[in-house]
Amino acid sequence: MNLPTVSEHKPSPETTPIPALSSPALANEAVRLENVGVRYRVADERIQSLKEYMIRWLQRRVQHRHFWALQDINLSIYRGETIGFIGHNGAGKSTMLKLVARVLRPTTGRVLVNGQVAPLLEFGAGFHPELTGRENVYLNGALLGFSRKEMAEKFNRIVDFAELWDFIDAPVRTYSSGMWTRLGFAVATDIQPDILIIDEVLSVGDEAFQRKSAARMQEFRQRGATILFVSHDMLTIEKMCHRAVWIDHAHIKAVGKVSDVVYAYRQSQPH
């Protein structure tokens, strides 16, 4: 079987890193990544606490190394497309989504984003555990650019969808992971963004909520929204996505028809 076509990736170390930005030149593209790389600097040894780190740093005993979480990434994502990202843990999938969500800035290359983005990243992102569910709804709305009045108009719909009226005035730290996820998904999807980013979190909810979330995502697809979706559930990827991207050790391994990319990924796994 022929593997899905992957475009050549050329390093661009001279490229000045810039934050994600909007551009009318994107035409039918919702997102474009050009020669993108993300490099992290980490301590060589496992350090247990900030105090230990500071002592070692003052003694000049901290040794660092650099590693690339993503490298030489070139990818266009089109308006109205649902695209699934697959790969092993640590391959760079979540880093890719954080770039589009403007949580991270690329070390090399640039990320162009055309439209309003609503990110639903890893479990717990964007919520303050000591605030109530109600307070977190308004806080998240403010972070997404909505006024208090606008969020008041959305509030009942959000809580209805999350099914959390009995707990909405309790601190979020008292929520189960499923409750936390339901509220985060309800906030992110009620604003009807141009681009919805979902990073694996839907697997935390119960089966009924997963069905409910899938139905809302289908509504987004029909409305023409762009969805970026990370999941280890290949059946969900095959059911929901127009294309798939396989990321392996910081590089795009394959991109194209979902069935082809999923097949290639499965064939690469140890049997």
Residue, then its C-alpha position, 0 to 999 in steps of 0.5 A: m500500500n502506498l503511504p499518504t503523501v507527505s510534503e518535503h520539510k526543509p529546516s529554516p533556522e534563519t526564520t524569525p519566530i513570530p506569534a500566531l497571527s491572522s492574515p487575509a492571504l490564507a484564503n481557504e486556509a484556517v491554519r498554516l504552519e510554515n517551517v515550524g519547530v519548537r525546542y525545549r530546554v530541560a534539566d539533565e537530572r530529575i530535580q524534585s523541588l524548586k528549592e533543590y533547583m535553585i541550590r544547584w543553579l547557584q552552585r552552577r551544577v544544573q546541566h541542561r539539554h535541548f530537544w525538539a518537540l516539533q521540527d520542520i513542520n509544514l501543514s495547511i488546514y482548510r476551512g471547514e475541515t476536521i483533521g485528526f492528529i495521531g501518534h504515540n505519547g510525546a510525539g508532538k501532537s499537543t505541542m502542535l495544538k498549543l501553537v495554533a491556540r497561541v499558548l506556545r510560540p514557535t522557536t522557528g518558522r511561523v503559525l498563521v491562524n485565520g479566525q477565532v480559536a476556542p481551545l479545549l486542551e489538556f484536562g484542567a487547562g483554563f480553570h482555577p480550582e479554587l473558583t466556583g464553576r460559575e466563576n470559571v465560566y465567566l473567567n474563561g469567557a473573558l479569556l476568550g474575549f467576551s464581556r460579562k454581559e455576553m457570558a451572562e446570556k450564554f451562562n444558562r445554555i452552558v450549564d444546561f449542556a454540562e448538566l452541572w446546575d447542582f454543582i455550579d457554585a461549588p469550587v471546581r477542585t471538588y469536581s470529578s474529572g468528568m464534571w471538569t471536562r463537561l464544563g470546559f467543553a460546554v464553554a469552549t463550544d458555546i461560543q461557536p468559534d471558527i476553529l475548535i481545538i480538542d486535545e483528548v479530553l473527551s475521553v474523560g467524560d462518561e459515555a452519554f456525554q461523549r455521545k452528546s459531545a460528538a453530536r455537537m462536534q457534528e453540528f460544528r462540522q455542518r456549520g463549516a467550523t474547522i476542528l483540530f482533534v487529538s485522540h488515541d481512539m482510532l475509531t473516533i478519528e476515522k468517524m469524525c475526520h476528513r484527514a489525519v496527520w501522523i506525528d512521530h518523534a517531532h516530525i510529520k510522518a504522514v498526512g492524508k486520507v484518514s484510513d490510509v494514515v491510520y493503517a500506516y500508523r497501526q502497521s508501525q506499532p509493535h505486534 
